[in-house]
Amino acid sequence: MTDLETPTSLTVPIDVGFTRMIAVRLARLGYAGGKSWPSLPKAAGTAALAASLPLDIELFARLFYPSFALHTVEAVSWVAVLSVLNVFGLMSARWAWTQLAEMGPSLDDLIREPARRTQLADFMMRSMSSTRQLGVATAGSIGCCALLWLIHPHIVAKLEMGVISYLAIFWSTLIGGICAYWIVFFVTFAGRILRPGELNLVWHSPASTPAITRMSTGYAFTTTVTLVALLTLELLSIRVSHYGTNVVLNTIITILPPLAAVCALASGIIPHLLLFVVVRNARRETLASLLKLTGDTAPSTPDGVKEIQGTVALYRLVETSPGLPFNTAAIIQYGAAILGSIIAFFLST
C-alpha cells in the first residue's frame, strides 16, 4: 500500500504503526520486527539499549574524555533514573501498540459503516507522520533544556551539571514527548470511534462486545501509565526543590505537577467515560425496546403470563448484564488518587 492509497481497514494503519510509530521503532532498535509481544527480559533489553543513550555516552566519556563526564554520584544517578524512565516509556508504548494490533479486527467489526472505517484509518495514517511526532517532542525537549539552562546557576552548587545532563534531559523529554503524543492520540481516537448509534454492539450485553472489552483493558493500561508518570514527576520535582530556589525553579515546581495532574485526569478519565456512555446508551435502548413488548398492564391470565415470561427474562438479562471493569467507582478512585498525590506534593515542597 502506498501513502496515496486510503486504507479501508483499521488493521492496515495499525500494522503500519509498527514501522512509523517512533517509540515502537526505538524500542525495537529501529527495526519493525515482529508484531507479537516478546518475553519481558527481551523487551526490556532492547528498549534499554535505545533508552540509555545518555548513560552510554557518560560511560564512554568517563573512559576516553573525562573532562566531559559527570563525576558525582548524584549527577550520574539522575542520568540513570532518566534512563530507567525511558525504558518504562518505550516498553509501555510497545505494549500498547501490540495490544492495539490484536484488537484491530474487532475494531473493524465494531464500526458499522465502511466509510467510517476509512475515515478512522486515514486519521491514524496522518497521525503517524514523523514530522508531527518529532515536531511536538522536539519542541518540548528544547523547551526543557532551556528551562534547565535558566535554573542551572541556582542549583549547580548542589548538583553537578554538564553536557551529559543536557543530553539526558533532551533525550528523556524527547521520548516522553513522543509517548505523550500517542496518549493524546489514544484519547482522540476514543472520541472518534465511540460514537453512539454507529457501532455494532452485542445487544443483550454491550460491555461484552469484543472491541469494547479490549478497549477497556487497553485504556486501563494507559490510565495506569499516566498515573505512574504523574507520581514519578512529583517525586522528581520534590527532589529538585531541595537543590536551590529562584523564581524560575519555583514557578516550574508550582505549575508543572498540577498541569500534569490535569492532563492525567483528562487522558485517564475521558476514554472510560466515553466507553461508559456507549454501553449505558446501548443498554437503555435495548431495555426501552423490550419494555414496549411487555405491554402497559400486567397479564391477567396464565396464557398471558406465559407469553410475556420470555420478554421479562430478556429484560432482566440485559438489565443485569456486566458493566465495564473501569466503572464509576474506579474513575472516582482514580481522580481521588491524583488529587491526593497533588496535595501530598505541595505538603512536601
C-alpha positions in Angstrom: 0.0 0.0 0.0 1.3 3.4 -0.9 0.9 6.6 1.1 -1.6 7.8 -1.6 -3.9 4.9 -1.0 -6.7 5.2 1.6 -6.9 2.0 3.8 -10.3 0.6 4.3 -9.5 -1.4 7.4 -8.0 -0.3 10.7 -5.7 -3.3 10.7 -3.7 -1.7 7.9 -2.7 1.6 9.6 -2.2 -0.4 12.9 0.3 -2.7 11.1 2.0 0.4 9.5 2.4 1.8 13.0 5.0 -0.8 13.9 7.2 0.9 11.3 6.1 4.6 11.7 5.5 4.9 15.4 8.8 6.2 16.6 8.6 5.0 20.2 8.0 1.4 18.9 10.9 1.7 16.5 13.2 2.9 19.3 12.0 0.0 21.5 12.8 -2.4 18.6 16.2 -0.7 17.9 15.0 0.9 14.7 13.5 -2.2 13.1 9.9 -3.1 12.5 10.4 -6.7 13.6 7.6 -9.0 14.5 4.3 -7.7 15.9 4.0 -10.1 18.8 5.0 -9.1 22.3 8.3 -10.8 23.1 9.4 -12.1 26.5 9.7 -9.4 29.2 13.5 -9.7 29.5 14.0 -9.4 25.8 11.6 -6.5 25.5 13.3 -4.7 28.4 16.7 -5.4 26.9 16.0 -3.9 23.5 14.3 -0.9 25.0 17.1 -0.3 27.4 19.7 -0.1 24.6 17.8 2.8 23.0 16.6 4.4 26.2 20.1 4.6 27.9 21.9 6.6 25.2 22.9 9.4 27.6 24.1 6.9 30.2 26.1 5.1 27.5 27.7 8.4 26.5 28.5 9.1 30.1 30.4 5.8 30.4 32.2 6.4 27.1 33.2 9.9 28.3 34.5 8.6 31.6 36.8 6.2 29.7 38.0 8.4 27.0 37.1 12.1 27.7 36.9 12.5 31.5 36.6 16.3 31.2 33.2 15.9 29.6 31.9 13.3 32.0 29.9 13.7 35.2 31.8 12.7 38.4 29.4 12.9 41.3 27.1 10.0 42.3 24.1 12.4 42.5 24.6 13.6 38.9 25.1 10.2 37.4 22.1 8.9 39.4 19.9 11.4 37.6 21.1 10.1 34.2 20.4 6.6 35.3 17.0 7.4 36.7 16.0 9.1 33.5 17.2 6.1 31.5 15.0 3.8 33.6 12.0 6.1 32.9 12.9 6.0 29.2 12.7 2.2 29.3 9.4 2.3 31.0 8.0 4.7 28.4 9.3 2.7 25.4 8.0 -0.6 26.8 4.6 1.0 27.6 4.4 2.3 24.0 5.4 -1.1 22.5 2.9 -3.0 24.7 0.1 -0.6 23.9 0.6 -0.8 20.2 0.9 -4.6 20.3 -2.5 -4.7 22.1 -3.9 -2.4 19.5 -2.8 -4.7 16.8 -4.5 -7.6 18.5 -7.8 -5.7 18.7 -7.6 -4.5 15.1 -10.1 -7.0 13.6 -12.6 -6.5 16.4 -12.4 -2.7 15.9 -13.3 -3.2 12.2 -16.3 -5.4 13.3 -17.3 -2.7 15.8 -17.7 0.1 13.2 -21.0 -0.3 11.3 -20.3 1.9 8.2 -17.3 1.1 5.9 -16.9 4.9 5.3 -16.3 5.4 9.0 -13.6 2.8 9.0 -11.9 4.6 6.1 -12.1 7.9 7.9 -10.6 6.5 11.1 -7.9 4.6 9.1 -7.0 7.9 7.3 -6.9 9.7 10.7 -4.4 7.1 12.0 -2.2 7.3 8.9 -2.0 11.1 9.2 -1.3 10.8 13.0 1.8 8.6 12.3 3.6 11.4 10.4 7.2 11.5 11.6 7.1 15.3 11.3 4.2 15.6 13.8 5.7 13.2 16.3 9.2 14.7 16.2 7.9 18.2 15.9 5.9 18.1 19.1 8.5 16.1 21.0 11.5 18.1 19.9 9.8 21.4 20.7 9.2 20.1 24.2 12.7 18.9 24.6 14.2 22.2 23.5 11.9 24.0 26.0 13.0 21.7 28.8 16.7 22.2 28.0 16.1 26.0 28.0 14.5 25.7 31.5 17.4 23.7 32.7 19.8 26.4 31.4 17.8 29.0 33.3 17.9 27.2 36.7 21.4 25.8 36.1 23.2 28.7 38.0 20.9 28.3 41.0 21.3 24.5 41.6 24.8 23.8 40.3 26.2 24.3 43.8 24.3 21.2 45.0 24.0 19.2 41.7 26.9 18.8 39.2 25.7 19.6 35.7 27.4 19.3 32.3 26.8 18.4 28.7 25.6 14.9 29.6 23.0 16.5 31.9 21.5 18.4 29.0 21.7 15.4 26.7 19.9 13.3 29.3 17.1 15.9 29.7 16.8 16.3 25.9 16.7 12.5 25.2 14.3 11.7 28.0 11.9 14.5 27.2 12.0 13.6 23.6 10.9 10.0 24.4 8.4 11.3 26.9 7.0 13.8 24.4 6.6 11.1 21.7 4.8 8.9 24.3 2.6 11.8 25.4 1.8 12.4 21.7 0.4 8.9 21.4 -1.5 9.1 24.7 -3.3 12.2 23.3 -3.9 10.2 20.1 -5.5 7.3 22.0 -7.8 9.8 23.8 -8.7 11.4 20.5 -9.2 8.1 18.9 -11.7 7.1 21.5 -13.7 10.2 20.8 -13.7 9.4 17.1 -14.6 5.8 17.2 -17.1 5.7 20.1 -20.0 7.4 18.5 -23.4 6.1 19.8 -25.6 4.7 17.1 -22.7 4.0 14.8 -21.4 0.8 16.5 -22.1 -2.9 16.2 -22.7 -3.9 19.8 -23.8 -7.1 21.4 -27.4 -6.0 22.0 -28.1 -8.0 25.2 -24.6 -7.2 26.8 -23.0 -4.2 25.2 -20.0 -4.3 27.6 -19.2 -7.8 26.3 -18.6 -6.7 22.8 -15.1 -7.9 22.0 -13.8 -4.5 20.8 -15.4 -2.7 23.9 -13.8 -5.3 26.2 -10.4 -4.9 24.6 -10.6 -1.1 24.5 -11.5 -1.0 28.2 -8.5 -3.2 29.1 -6.2 -1.1 26.9 -7.3 2.2 28.3 -7.0 0.8 31.8 -3.3 0.3 31.0 -2.7 3.8 29.6 -4.5 5.2 32.6 -2.2 3.3 34.9 0.8 4.5 32.9 -0.2 8.2 33.2 -0.7 7.8 36.9 2.7 6.3 37.4 4.2 9.1 35.2 2.5 11.7 37.3 3.7 10.3 40.6 7.2 10.0 39.2 7.1 13.6 38.1 6.0 14.7 41.5 8.8 12.8 43.3 11.4 14.2 40.9 10.1 17.7 41.5 10.3 17.3 45.2 13.9 16.2 44.8 14.8 19.2 42.6 13.2 21.6 45.1 16.0 20.7 47.5 18.8 21.8 45.2 18.1 25.5 45.4 15.5 28.2 44.8 14.8 31.0 42.4 11.8 32.4 40.5 12.1 30.1 37.5 12.6 27.0 39.6 9.8 27.8 42.0 7.4 28.5 39.1 8.3 25.2 37.4 7.7 23.2 40.6 4.5 25.1 41.3 2.9 24.8 37.8 4.2 21.6 36.3 2.8 18.9 38.6 -0.7 20.4 38.8 -0.7 20.8 35.0 0.5 17.2 34.6 -2.3 16.1 37.0 -5.0 17.8 34.9 -3.6 16.0 31.8 -3.5 12.7 33.7 -7.2 13.2 34.7 -8.2 14.0 31.1 -6.3 11.2 29.5 -7.3 8.7 32.1 -11.0 9.5 32.6 -12.2 10.7 29.1 -11.9 7.4 27.3 -13.5 5.4 30.1 -16.4 7.9 30.3 -16.9 7.5 26.5 -17.0 3.7 26.9 -19.3 4.0 29.8 -21.7 6.3 27.8 -21.7 4.0 24.8 -22.5 0.9 26.9 -25.1 2.7 29.0 -26.9 4.2 26.0 -26.9 0.8 24.1 -28.3 -0.9 27.2 -31.0 1.7 27.7 -32.1 1.4 24.0 -32.4 -2.3 24.3 -34.3 -2.1 27.6 -36.7 0.5 26.1 -37.4 -1.8 23.2 -38.1 -4.8 25.5 -40.2 -2.6 27.8 -42.6 -1.9 24.9 -43.1 -5.6 24.4 -44.2 -6.1 28.0 -47.4 -4.0 27.4 -48.9 -1.3 29.5 -50.6 -3.6 32.0 -49.6 -6.8 33.8 -51.0 -10.0 32.3 -54.2 -11.3 33.9 -54.4 -14.8 32.6 -52.0 -17.8 32.7 -51.6 -17.7 28.9 -50.8 -14.0 29.1 -48.1 -14.7 31.8 -46.5 -17.4 29.6 -46.4 -15.1 26.6 -44.6 -12.4 28.5 -42.2 -14.5 30.6 -39.6 -14.7 27.8 -39.7 -10.9 27.3 -39.3 -10.3 31.1 -36.4 -12.8 31.2 -34.7 -11.0 28.4 -35.3 -7.7 30.1 -33.6 -9.0 33.3 -30.7 -10.4 31.2 -30.0 -7.0 29.7 -30.6 -5.1 32.9 -28.1 -7.3 34.8 -25.5 -7.7 32.0 -21.9 -7.0 33.1 -20.6 -3.5 33.0 -17.1 -2.2 32.3 -14.2 -3.2 34.7 -13.2 0.5 34.9 -16.6 1.8 36.2 -17.8 4.9 38.0 -16.3 3.8 41.3 -12.9 3.2 39.7 -13.0 6.6 38.0 -13.7 8.3 41.3 -10.9 6.4 43.0 -8.5 7.4 40.1 -9.4 11.1 40.5 -9.1 10.9 44.3 -5.6 9.3 43.9 -4.5 12.1 41.6 -5.9 14.8 43.9 -4.3 13.1 46.9 -0.9 13.0 45.2 -1.1 16.7 44.4 -2.0 17.6 48.0 0.9 15.4 49.2 3.2 17.0 46.8 2.5 20.6 47.9 2.8 19.5 51.6 6.2 18.0 50.8 7.7 21.1 49.0 
